[in-house]
Amino acid sequence: MAEQRVYEVMFIIEATASDEDVTRLSDGLRQIITDQGGTVTKHENMGRRTLAYPIERKNEGIYVLFEVEGSGREIAELERRMRVNDQIIRYLTVRVDEDRRRAEKFKAKRARRAQKRPFAGRGGDERTSGGAGAATAAATEADDAES
């Protein structure tokens, strides 16, 4: 069996589409993914937004985000269907499982480092951190020297 990967698929639907059209289109794309053996783990309709730049003389679009788990075969079919659909003006697919794995690895590494060394930041022990107590003591010594 192929390794399961995680993808984020963002697509922009024409702003003239009704809510029913958006729902129907999203459900159809979700069905394509499940028919190919993938699963949609997250579906977010981000609503109507202004585009960063005009696309086909349009300035607004409806943004939809899918998070998909699968082998990659369903992504190829999904992109093929989005390419020929006139209501979808742009789409972008990003594989995110490797980035998330790398982020978790760095997070665990930072946590191990934090456990090994004591905290010496703001508000810590004034004797070791050279914080506000050290500055106050230096100012007191300077005042005593002037008098």
KAURVEN-V855846 format. One record per residue. N is the residue number from 1. RES is the residue in one letter. OMEGA is omega in whole degrees, 0 to 359 (none if undefined). D_CENTER is the distance of its C-alpha to the mean C-alpha in whole Angstrom. Layout:
n=[N	N]
res=[RES	RES]
omega=[OMEGA	OMEGA]
d_center=[D_CENTER	D_CENTER]
This chain:
n=[1	2	3	4	5	6	7	8	9	10	11	12	13	14	15	16	17	18	19	20	21	22	23	24	25	26	27	28	29	30	31	32	33	34	35	36	37	38	39	40	41	42	43	44	45	46	47	48	49	50	51	52	53	54	55	56	57	58	59	60	61	62	63	64	65	66	67	68	69	70	71	72	73	74	75	76	77	78	79	80	81	82	83	84	85	86	87	88	89	90	91	92	93	94	95	96	97	98	99	100	101	102	103	104	105	106	107	108	109	110	111	112	113	114	115	116	117	118	119	120	121	122	123	124	125	126	127	128	129	130	131	132	133	134	135	136	137	138	139	140	141	142	143	144	145	146	147]
res=[M	A	E	Q	R	V	Y	E	V	M	F	I	I	E	A	T	A	S	D	E	D	V	T	R	L	S	D	G	L	R	Q	I	I	T	D	Q	G	G	T	V	T	K	H	E	N	M	G	R	R	T	L	A	Y	P	I	E	R	K	N	E	G	I	Y	V	L	F	E	V	E	G	S	G	R	E	I	A	E	L	E	R	R	M	R	V	N	D	Q	I	I	R	Y	L	T	V	R	V	D	E	D	R	R	R	A	E	K	F	K	A	K	R	A	R	R	A	Q	K	R	P	F	A	G	R	G	G	D	E	R	T	S	G	G	A	G	A	A	T	A	A	A	T	E	A	D	D	A	E	S]
omega=[182	179	178	179	180	180	168	180	177	175	183	179	178	182	181	181	179	179	178	178	180	179	180	180	179	179	178	179	177	179	177	181	182	177	180	177	179	176	176	182	180	176	183	174	186	174	182	179	176	179	179	178	181	176	182	179	177	182	180	176	178	184	178	181	172	166	189	171	180	184	183	180	180	178	179	179	179	180	178	180	180	181	184	180	183	181	180	184	175	173	179	178	181	175	188	185	179	179	178	178	179	179	178	179	179	179	178	179	178	180	178	179	181	179	183	184	181	179	179	182	180	175	180	178	186	181	184	186	183	186	186	180	179	180	178	179	180	179	179	178	180	179	180	182	181	184	none]
d_center=[28	25	22	19	16	12	11	9	12	12	15	17	20	23	24	27	26	27	25	27	27	23	23	26	23	20	23	24	21	20	24	24	21	23	26	25	24	20	19	16	14	12	14	13	15	14	17	19	18	20	19	18	22	24	24	27	29	26	24	22	20	18	15	14	11	12	11	14	16	19	21	20	23	21	19	22	24	21	21	24	25	22	24	27	26	27	25	22	22	19	16	14	13	11	11	9	11	13	10	10	13	14	12	14	17	16	16	19	21	20	21	25	25	25	28	30	31	32	30	31	29	30	33	34	37	39	41	39	36	38	37	39	42	43	42	45	47	47	48	51	52	53	54	57	58	58	61]
